[in-house]
Every structure is written in C-alpha cells, then in structure tokens.
Amino acid sequence: MLQGGFLTREELNKIGFKKIGRDVKLSRLASIYGAENITLGDFCRIDDFNVISASGLVYIGDYVHVANHGSITAKAELVLEEFSGVSSGVRIYTASDDFSGKAMAHPTIPEKYTNVTKAPVKISRHAIIGANSVVLPGVTLEEGVAVGACSLVTESLAKWGIYGGVPAKFIKPRSKDLLKLEKEFMKSKC
C-alpha cells in the first residue's frame, strides 16, 4: 500500500532544493528531478503523482497549488507566480521536440540529431490552468488569466481573460474581485 501525506521539513531539506519557503507541502508521492534548480515559496503545495523535472530553473511562488497527476518539464526557466494554480493532469513544457521529421526526437537521442525548442514559461499572479490542459514553451499567462479544462495553450494570453479550447482562445473577461479578497486574506495573516 502506498503511504501518502506530505514530507516533513527535515525530509524536504534533505532533497536539496535551491530554496524552501515556510510551510511547504510536497506529497511523498511526487517525483522531483533537479531539485537544486527548484525554489519553493511559502505555503505552496504540490500534490500526489506530480513529476517535476528541472534542468532549467523553476520558481514556485507563495500560495501556489499544483494539483495531482501533473507534470512540469523545465529545460528552460519556469515561473509560477504567487496565487497561481495548476489543476489535476496539467502538463507544462519549456521545451518541445521537432515533430516535422527533419530531426530525431526524445531524450535518448544525442542533441546533435534533435531540434529541441526551448523557451521560458511564466504563469503570472492569480493565473489558473484547468484540468488536463497543456502549456507549451514560450508562453506567458499574464495576471489573472483562467484557462479552461482540456485546453492547449500555444501562445501567450492577455491579463484578466478566460480562455479555452484547442488552441486556447479568448472567451470573456475574468472578474478582478479576487484582488479584494487577496488584500483581505493578506491582512488576516498579520
């Protein structure tokens, strides 16, 4: 039987993260590669069965939640800013193979035979990504973006919009009421 729950602070320290904030919750059932490249902010939470592979720098900010069964493959920089959220089954890539047939693909092939595109990904404050969505290299989700479930994000998305589909397209504006709630929440933490 699998033993779940979150790692203790002592266990987190032994992994070798670049930096660990306060009250970090990392599932015992998550897989972490390249911990020395990963910064975990205060009160962030990473749930069961996530795989985070970081050969590039990864910053997971304060109050960020990464739900279960997702993957983050960061060969270039990845930033998840404060209060952002990643739902179950989301895949975030900062690198992608060339699928044209002009190059070979996947990590078992020496680099000189491949044509990998690498570009940073930024998930800004209060941006959220719906279940089973995919975010490709070079994308920025600006502040307050909401991406609907099962979407494919191939290009950057403008702030305070709700997007969805394959590829993700603008649906409607998103309310900024949560900014008032953030101020109230932060005051309650003092």
N, C-alpha and C positions, 0 to 999 in steps of 0.2 A: 504494500500500500504506500502511495506517495505521501510524504509528510510536507504539507503546505505551511503557510504562515510567512511572516516577514523575518528577514535577517536581523540579528541584534546589531547594535552599534559596533561592538567588538568584531563581529563577523564581517561587517561592511568595511571596517578599517583594514582587515587582512587581505581584502581583494585587491587593493592598490589603486583605487580611484584617484584621479587628479585632484579632486576636491569633493568633500561631502558636507552638505549643509545639515541643519538641525532637523531632527525627527523625520528622517528619510525612511520610506517604507519600500523595500525591494523584496519581492517574492523570492522564496527559496527555490521556486520552480522556474525562475527566469534564467536565461543563459546570457552571460556577458563576456565579450571578447574585446580586448584592447581597453581594459578598464583604466589604464594610465592616461588615456585620451578623453575620459569622460568626467564632466563636472555635474554633480547632483545638487540642486538647490534645496533650500529649506522647504520642508513639508511636501516634497514631491513623492509620488507613489507610482511604482511600476509593478503591475500585477502578473499573475501566473502565465507561463508559457510564452513570454516575450523573448525574442532573440535580438540582442543589440550587439552589432559588430562594428567596432570603431577603429579603423585605421586612420581616419581623419578625426578632428576634434568634434566632440559632442558636448553641447551645453544644454542641460535640462534645468529650467529655471524654477523659481519658487512657486509652490501650489500648482504644479503640473501633474496631470494624471495620464498615464499610459495604460490603457485597459488591456485585458488578456488577449492572448493568441495573435500578437502583432510582431512585426519585425522592422528594425531600423538598420539599414546597411549604409554606413557612413565612411566612404572613402575620401570625401571632401567634407568640409565643415557643415554641421547640422546644429541649428539653434531652435530650441523650443522655449519661447519666452514665457514669462510669468503668466499664470492663469490660463495657459493654453491647455487643450485636451485632445487626446488621441483615443478614439473608441476602439472596441474589440475588432481584431482582424485587420487593422490598418497596416499598410506597407509603405515605408518611406525610404526612398533611394536617393543617394547623392552621386551615384554612378550607374551607368547602363551600358550594356554591350551593344555593339553594332549588329543589327539583325538583317542587314541588307544582303549578306552573303559575300561581301567584299573582304571580310575579316572573320577569323575564328572567334568563338565565344566561350566564356566561362573561365573560372579561376584555375582550372587545371592546365590551361594553355599558357605558354610563356608570353609576356607582354608584347614582344615584337610581332606576334602573329594576330594580335587583337586590336581593336579600335574602341577603347572604352571612353565614353563621355563622362567627365567628372565635373560637377558644379555644386556649389553650396545650396542648401535648402534652409529657409527661415520660416518658422511658424511663429508669428508675432503674438503679442499680448491678446488674450481673450479669443484667439482663433481656435476653432474646434473642427475636428475631422470626424465625419460619421463612419459607422462600422463598415468594414471591408472595402474601404477606399484605398486608392494607390496615389502616392505623390511622387513625381519623377524629378530628376536632377534639375537644378537651376530655378526652382520655383520658390517664390515668396508668397506666403499668405499674410497679407497685411493685417493690421489690428482689427479685431472683431469679425473676421471672416468666419462663416459657418459653411462647411462642405457637407452635403447630404450623403447618406449611406450609398455605398457601391459606386462612388464616383471615381473618375480618372482625372487627376489634376496634372495637366501637361504644361501649363503656363501660370505665371503669377496672377493673383487675384486681388482686386482693389478692396480697400478697407470697408468694413461695415456692410458687406453684402452677403447674401445667402446664395450659394452656388450648388449645382448638382448636375449629374449626367456623365456621359462618356462621349467626348471630353466634357469636363465641368464647364457650365455656362451660368451667367448671372440669372437668378430667378427673381429676387426682390431685395430691397434694403433690409438690414437687420437693425433691430432696436438697440439703442445705446443705454437703455435703462440700467443695464448691469453695471455701468460705471458708477452710478449712485450706490448700488449695493456693494461694490468693491470698497468705496470710501467708508461706508458704514461698517463693513466687515473689518477693515484695517484699524479703524478706531477702536473696535471691540477687542482687538488683540493687544492694545497698550496696557 
